[in-house]
Amino acid sequence: FTAWQLLISAVPFTVAALWLEPDGMSFAGLHGVSIMGVLYNVLVSSMFCMWAWTRIVVIVPATVSSLSPLFIPVIGVFSGMILLGEQPRWNDFGGLIMVSLALATVVVPQRRRA
């Protein structure tokens, strides 16, 4: 479903890009790395992730599926630290802790009193 939406929307965006580019589009400056980056963004981060998201929505309860996107920034900050050498500040970690605690209040099962 999402893949079709992306393919259909590619047509008007391509037309708009060709129309708005004043000197016409030149692909001479593209390198293999640039093309691989675009393909990754289209195939992995858009199509695959949207397919995975729809599967999660079908498989897990609504509580988990609706709150799980909140954990995306946590993964992004730690990925940036590992892959890019970024140094988050104290307020970044504070926000990550608050998001994690908020998720834990909903996802972690409650203890039953005897």
C-alpha positions as CSV (number, residue, x, y, z in Angstrom):
1,F,0.0,0.0,0.0
2,T,2.7,2.5,1.0
3,A,5.0,1.6,-1.8
4,W,2.2,2.4,-4.3
5,Q,1.7,5.8,-2.6
6,L,5.4,6.6,-3.0
7,L,5.5,5.5,-6.6
8,I,2.4,7.5,-7.5
9,S,3.6,10.6,-5.7
10,A,7.0,10.4,-7.5
11,V,5.3,11.4,-10.8
12,P,4.1,14.9,-9.7
13,F,7.3,15.5,-7.7
14,T,9.4,14.7,-10.7
15,V,7.4,16.9,-12.9
16,A,7.6,19.8,-10.4
17,A,11.4,19.3,-10.0
18,L,11.9,19.4,-13.7
19,W,9.7,22.5,-14.0
20,L,11.2,24.4,-11.1
21,E,14.8,23.7,-12.0
22,P,15.8,26.8,-14.0
23,D,18.7,25.3,-16.1
24,G,17.3,21.8,-16.4
25,M,18.5,18.8,-14.4
26,S,22.0,17.6,-14.9
27,F,22.9,14.2,-13.7
28,A,26.6,14.6,-14.7
29,G,27.6,15.4,-11.1
30,L,26.0,12.3,-9.6
31,H,28.3,9.7,-8.2
32,G,27.7,6.1,-7.1
33,V,27.5,7.1,-3.4
34,S,24.8,9.8,-4.2
35,I,22.7,7.3,-6.1
36,M,23.1,4.7,-3.3
37,G,22.0,7.3,-0.8
38,V,18.8,8.0,-2.7
39,L,18.1,4.3,-3.2
40,Y,18.6,3.7,0.5
41,N,16.2,6.5,1.4
42,V,13.6,5.3,-1.1
43,L,13.8,1.6,-0.5
44,V,14.9,1.2,3.1
45,S,13.9,4.2,5.1
46,S,10.6,4.8,3.2
47,M,9.2,1.6,1.8
48,F,10.6,-1.1,4.1
49,C,10.1,1.0,7.3
50,M,6.5,1.8,6.4
51,W,5.8,-1.9,5.6
52,A,7.4,-2.8,9.0
53,W,5.3,-0.2,10.8
54,T,2.0,-1.5,9.3
55,R,3.0,-5.0,10.4
56,I,3.7,-3.8,13.9
57,V,0.3,-2.1,14.0
58,V,-1.4,-5.3,13.0
59,I,0.6,-7.6,15.4
60,V,0.9,-5.7,18.7
61,P,-1.7,-4.0,20.9
62,A,-2.7,-0.4,20.0
63,T,-1.0,0.9,23.2
64,V,2.4,-0.4,22.2
65,S,2.1,0.4,18.5
66,S,1.0,4.0,19.2
67,L,3.8,4.7,21.7
68,S,6.7,2.9,20.1
69,P,7.5,5.8,17.7
70,L,8.5,7.8,20.7
71,F,11.6,5.6,21.1
72,I,12.9,6.7,17.7
73,P,14.8,9.7,19.0
74,V,16.5,7.6,21.6
75,I,17.8,5.3,18.9
76,G,18.7,8.3,16.7
77,V,20.8,9.9,19.5
78,F,22.7,6.8,20.3
79,S,23.2,6.0,16.7
80,G,24.6,9.5,16.2
81,M,27.0,8.9,19.1
82,I,28.2,5.6,17.7
83,L,28.3,6.3,14.0
84,L,29.0,10.0,13.8
85,G,30.8,10.6,17.0
86,E,28.3,13.2,18.2
87,Q,28.4,14.4,21.8
88,P,24.9,14.9,23.2
89,R,24.5,17.4,26.0
90,W,22.8,17.0,29.4
91,N,19.4,18.2,28.1
92,D,19.5,15.6,25.3
93,F,20.0,12.8,27.9
94,G,17.4,14.3,30.1
95,G,14.9,14.2,27.3
96,L,15.8,10.7,26.4
97,I,15.3,9.6,30.0
98,M,11.9,11.2,30.2
99,V,10.8,9.6,26.9
100,S,12.0,6.2,28.2
101,L,10.3,6.6,31.5
102,A,7.0,7.6,29.8
103,L,7.2,4.5,27.6
104,A,8.0,2.3,30.6
105,T,4.8,3.5,32.4
106,V,2.7,2.1,29.6
107,V,4.6,-0.8,28.3
108,V,5.9,-2.4,31.6
109,P,3.1,-4.6,33.1
110,Q,1.8,-3.5,36.5
111,R,2.4,-5.7,39.5
112,R,-0.6,-7.2,41.0
113,R,-1.2,-6.8,44.7
114,A,-2.0,-10.0,46.7
